[in-house]
Amino acid sequence: MTKAPLRRFPALRLSALALALSLPVAVQAQESPQADPADAVTLDALEVTAQRRVENIQDVPVSISVLSGEKLDVLGSGGTDVRFLSGRVPSLNIESSFGRAFPRFYIRGYGNTDFRLNTSQPVSLVYDDVVQENPILKGFPVFDLERIEVLRGPQGSLFGRNTPAGVVKFDSVRPSQEFGGYAQLGYGSDDMWNFEGAVGGALGERWSARVSTLYQRRDDWVRNEYDGPNDGFEGYDESAARAQLLYEGDGFEALLNVHARHLNGSARLFRANIIEPGTNDFVAGFDREVVTQDGLNSSELDSHGASARLRWELGDYTLHSITGYESLETFNRGDIDGGYGAVFLPDSGPGVIPFASETADGIPDHSQWSQELRIESDYGGALDWQAGVFWFKEDYRVDSVSYDSLNGSAQDGYQRIRQTNDAWAVFGALTWQATDALELRAGLRYTVDEKQLTVEEYWNTGFAACVLAGKCTLEQLAALEPDGDLSASPEDKKLNWDLSATFELNEDVNLYGRVATGFRGSSIQSAGAFNGKSVAGPETSTAAEFGVKADLFDRRARLSAGVFYYEVEDQQLTAVGGAANANILLNAEKSTGRGFEFDLEAWLGDSLLVTLGSGYNDTEIEDDDLAVAVCAACTVTDSRVGALAAIDGNPLPQAPKWTHNLTARWGVPVGSGEFFVFTDWVYRSEVNFFLYESIEFTGKSLLEGGLRAGYLWNDGDYELATYGRNITDQERIVGGIDFNNLTGFINEPRTLGVEFTARF
């Protein structure tokens, strides 16, 4: 028997399917239909770095899912951004009120809906071992990746930066001595063009390099029927690039990385009065391709960064150094009210809107530096350990601007804040092979996290409390504060820990258990026209999970399943809207989550590979005294505390109880190549958009499917395929703005296209 060559897209050899969806597979060629079952295609062991060292995924006592290979390329078709990962593994949800620029991640229902540019999230995103702290950085495009790992539950001891809910970890394809690469060109709906490519190889005996690039563009697909500054919306033009240089010496390795991103397109499109009162249905006659908006809409973003990952082999020890730098500049402007000036159109206006709101948020300057030094042992015995130090420094300014849509969009308000974040930590982890079957692990991390926020400039002639004075100034704003101080500088210190165990029932089945804690530092909200200065104290989480990981049917299937429970003390939440249209930062006394997850991958015959994932998450806010303002135009189902709604017992926002995903790939030899069909489906149940519960702002369940069919030839070097995303063209409201009118934003429509890929 021989094996088909393994490439980024391996080809089919005879009747064996060449490619796994999300995991590398070794494809065994069959000589005849009567081949021995032992020669059937199987799943190779999958290596991950969830515990900061390379391990078999079956041995890691963490709930973890992996996306790689063809699955990533298929899901990324059609110009999708990082939000395409939502629901693609159990218990992961991603949404945004900024469009492509600012994704918000939730794991097991635990996340943060705060839309301010100085916010933090309890799900950490780590790109090539460097944490991406600012939420704008988390939207860096997905291209030329080796794999994505999603780690569920607190990861506080080894990753540290804001990981009480989990980590999403991206690993780029590394340079190698072997020359190779790929180029992929696609064309689709609304004059959509997508190009992705990479090339790399040896530069010498010890040096190698790899350069990767991405370009995406799409025309506006929404027409503006109001004679405003924009004729259309939802188009974009985005590019990104990454260059890596690898040196491999005797006992020393250096991997250098530079990367950049540019985005020019539409901001999130807010649509006023699209929800039928008393329901969560679209209003009759809703047309997603038409709006009437009088305000300007645009999104501009530039980011760049660099990293140096160094590794020294020192006998029984390995020393790692990870130095990272990130910087960004962004400005995002939208007609938040959904078209206030257009209400005067006699027939086609958006309906009643209480007031005009056209705003923009931007980061004019930003810098993030991080440094980690970590040493790990490699005794080859029963006991191993790793320990390190971590340093983090971030400094940036945020501009918030408001405009008068009825006066030529003249600027009528401005605020600039500066926030710094300095943190350091020491950490360590210990692994002990107690018996042949039992492995125990423990980790500790001590963190000091300090933030400082100052309001550097402020004025407003619009909705602020001092509007009667004709103009609000920085001094007048300070006078509204109880202590007259617009700055805040919380400092938090926390010790996190985790304990876990893996027990090998047999060579194919492992049981695992884990208890871990997580921590997120204080958040600060500056004083402004709609709210005063506020500081939400640090939140802490404790989670427990138990599960099984198994290779089944002679490695033709792989299963991971588990149950979990977590508690979050003092969870930071954001209440928006109400009669005052305020944005209020607060702490809930406690929130909880419980549920289960499973991942399954299986060959159903030698021509069909199926993956199935599912997650159940039951979340609840537990605070008898917590009440928030509500939308006056909504049908609120919570009990009232005066004019407020009590939210004790409510689920967390953007936390679906159910998430399911399914993929299937079938291939058959045709001529000298392979014809294949790949389909993928993702489902999430209904979600609350806000902290309070209302009929209108409950998002319906969402089911989206994809389909790809194509032909591989020349041993997999070339591929021509057609694809469709959201093939059923399902329309759903996926988020809202609580401005006392029923404003929402919707999912992407169906897209169709064709792609050609060449690999070398």
Buried (B, 14 or more C-beta within 10 A) or exposed (E): EEEBEBBBBBBBBBBBBBBBBBBBBBBBBBEEEEBEEEBBBBBEBBEBBBBBBEBEBBBBBBBBBBBBBBBBBBBBBBBBBBBBBBBBBBBBBBBBBBBBBBBBBBBBBBBBBBBBBBBBBBBBBBBBBBBBBBBBBBBBBBBBBBBBBBBBBBBBBBBBBBBBBBBBBBBBBBBBBEEBBBBBBBEBBBEBBBBBBBBBBBBEEBBBBBBBBBBBBBEBBBEBBBEBBBEBBBBBEBBBBBBBBBBBEEEBBBBBBBBBBBBBBBBBBBBBBBBBEEEBBBEEEBEBEEBBBBBBBBBBBBBBBBBBBBBBBEEEBBBBBBBBBBBBBBBBBBBBBBBBBBBEBEEEBBBEBBEBBBBBBBBEEBEBBBBBBBBBBBEEEEEBBBBBEBBBBBBBBBBBBBBBBEEEBEBBBBBBBBBBBBBBBBBBBBBBBEEEEEBBBBBBBBBBBBBBBBBEEBBBBBBBBBEEEEBBBBEBBBEBEEEEEBBBEBBBEBEBBBBBBBBBEEEBBBBBBBBBBBBBBBBBBBBBBBBBBBBBBBBBBBBBBBBBBBBBBEBBBBBBBBBBBBBBBBBBBBBBBBEEBBBBBBBBBBBBBBBBBBBBBBBEEBBBBBBBBBBBBBBBBBBEEBBBBBBBBBBBEBEEBEEBBBBBEBBBBBBBBBBBBBBBBBBEBEEEBBBBBBBBBBBBBBBBBBBBBBBBBBBBBBBBBBBBBBBBBEBBBBBEBBBBBBBEEBBBBBBBBBBBBBBBBBBBBBBBBBBBBBBE
